[in-house]
């Protein structure tokens, strides 16, 4: 929608129409068009990230921390030419980055397991906050995951043993659904 509004070829007809219907107060000024252009450009960075992380053909969990780092840099960048609205938007997004896009142990572990990203600064910060090394953190994550999977497997087995195998019971259940 913003791209459509910002299109110069459509600007004049829209302005003319607004003036004809007596709504000239809604005509966008040059500074407002510049703000829209800046917003479109700013938004493009996030679209690229979402497109990559939304891939259905390859795993992307190992990329989450990399993109988190990139988003943080985008939001921290100060641009003297940026409109006040964009600066405020960046500030608000930066303040809520950790709550909207939290770094969890699973995200950090996934990134650590990809050797291309072991030097990311955020990994070191994450480890320092928890006062652990990368190796001890990964071993704890693996141990917890294995324990959790063992418990789930036992629950599945216990549930399967407790379930009646009567075909009459299954037939009655299906008849109730109909």
Secondary structure as UniProt FT lines:
FT   HELIX           2..6
FT   HELIX           8..20
FT   TURN            21..22
FT   HELIX           24..26
FT   HELIX           30..53
FT   HELIX           61..63
FT   HELIX           64..76
FT   TURN            80..81
FT   HELIX           84..95
FT   HELIX           97..100
FT   HELIX           105..112
FT   HELIX           115..117
FT   TURN            118..119
FT   HELIX           121..130
FT   HELIX           134..162
FT   HELIX           167..177
//
